[in-house]
Amino acid sequence: MFALAILIGIYSYLVFSLGIFGLLNLSAVLLTTVIYFLILTILYRQKFKFTLRDLSIEKLTVWFKKNKLFSFVALIILIQALINLIGVLGPEISFDSLWYHLTLPKLYIASGHIFHIPGSSLYYSDVPKLTEMLYTSAMIFSNDILAKLIHFSFGILILVAIYKISRKFMSKEFSVLAVAIFYANLVVGWESITAYVDLSRTFFEIMALWGFLNWFETKQKKWLVISAVILGLAVAAKLIAVFSLLIFLVLFIYKKFLQKEKWLVVIKNYLIFCFMTILIPLPWLIFSYLNTGNPLYPYFTTQLADSGMTLVLPNLLNFFGDFYNFFLRLNDPITPIYLIVLPLFILGFKKFNFRVKTLAIYAMLALIIWYLTEQVRGGRFILPYLPVFSILSAYVVGKVQMRNLRMFLVGVIIFVGLISIGYRGIANAKFVPVILDRETRPEFLTKYLNFSFGDFYDTDNYFRNHLTKNDTVLLYGFGRLYYVDFNFIDSSWVKKGDRFDYVAVQDGVLPQRFSDWREIYYNKLTKVKLYTKEGQQWVY
């Protein structure tokens, strides 16, 4: 698992390198991918054979027969995964994916290289984009569905990591329960069908913690380095993950007192940890600095809307309301199991062993970091830390002495899992007709894209039928550009000297400088108007 995490990171940086050198094309990416996987096949073929032998069908069958209740829990997890897969196989309609997670790779592929995009529309073009590099490769080979499948796969890898970590101090049965608690989160189900980056960050975050636990237990320096490198991959997936360094700082201090280490050793190890973590996203930070003069662009950039990379002191008077909302009323809901077991968690904390206390400290600090850094209280912003919440919840349930109470809690977890299946099943049902070819992709997108919120699609094929490959359109008011399939320049980055043939405005007013241009097209559904000036090309 640790090797896999690092290998994913290496492949992402290979694609990034191709993009920097202007080699972002099918031939170069295909050749790089084939060579990379051939090398991996040669290096890891023996380990792969061992892994397959370890997955004995007979052992699994025996376990299922002996543990019918937890076999049912495992079945719920499998059904949830299949329901999520239905959503994966449909076209992408999620906000951020259409805004920049997929739009940036599409623009990079069209130009053949990775470049800075100025302006206030795609200002995330310079932040570290480990996951988007995987999407870039996927879209060169296929389309957005393969990109969504990659994000879905990160969700599956998280389940494996949760199970493996849980097995350090729990039985197989309650380790499966930890997996079920995490996967029943509605935010996880929703994220699993999108081309976002939160599940990839979550995978790297939980793997970094796993590496830290191994270092805690074995004191082998290699685990310190591995943990830091993988946390660096989390930062490269989403820059705000850098705040996890504060969580690990407290874990380093906790380890110091538990193992009676000298402060000098602690400081030295933590500096190594920070250095290795920052080293991983450094190429992206350099790229950002060379393009914008700010390695953390767009964060701390006053010209743009604040992107959340700040510590915000909350209003303590609202604390209890925020606490209630966190467990029960987030925009992207999380499971109520965390709230249900919280009293038992508090009562049993003193009896936890050092492994569980480490996870507990991590979880509490994660909640504080989330509370101080996220002005938008959404479930996906706490998602990277939910694996630990899930492991702790399963551990607490497993430690309940009263059998009836323990079985009741297991029953609640199963019930929540079934509710998740029903909710996500209904949400993903809209994808079934298009997957089964009973509905075309254009029909689906016309029906489900949010055109009043800036989405775009050429619903009547006007642009496809009337524009040539040499025509360029200057766009105003287009919020999501992923489904724009013609040559365009967005108003947020247009510059003097740019040439265009048409001006298109979505749900807005034509700028005064084009007041003498003639309207030739209007779509009532998408609210798009197209203008021309005597069919001539114009220079901005």
Beta strands, then each sheet from edge to edge (+ up, - down):
strand 1: 473-476
strand 2: 488-490
strand 3: 499-500
strand 4: 502-506
strand 5: 518-523
strand 6: 528-532
strand 7: 538-539
sheet 1: 2+ 1+ 4+ 6- 5+
sheet 2: 3+ 7-
end
